[in-house]
């Protein structure tokens, strides 16, 4: 049952990525702009005029988008690594499979965006997505080592 639950979470994460990628450039841009404006209202504690908001949005649009790529694929990496924890694979194999499957999904996501009006597929985004999966998988591995009382870089002979 745990395998099915974890698989469902993985597919849910993939569906979220697909839905965000399905948005046209204009709709995606509006979402990013809204996030930037909301954050500015919460953290700056001052009302900005329209020109200041435009400058803020322009300055932070790309970083917000790249962080979103990184974050959602970090979650995917976490979910995949946790799924592979249910199998008796070596730690290396769990890590590799989590990253490789995330990489493949990132590639398919960028290909998908080629068919969405105003969007484009970017190799750099695949890199950011994959890096997010690496960080997510590594975080789960670190927590696993801590829970098991193992040293981070020590590999058991029966796991290699």
Secondary structure as UniProt FT lines:
FT   HELIX           2..22
FT   HELIX           25..44
FT   HELIX           50..84
FT   TURN            85..88
FT   HELIX           91..113
FT   TURN            114..115
FT   TURN            117..118
FT   HELIX           123..148
FT   TURN            152..153
FT   HELIX           157..159
//
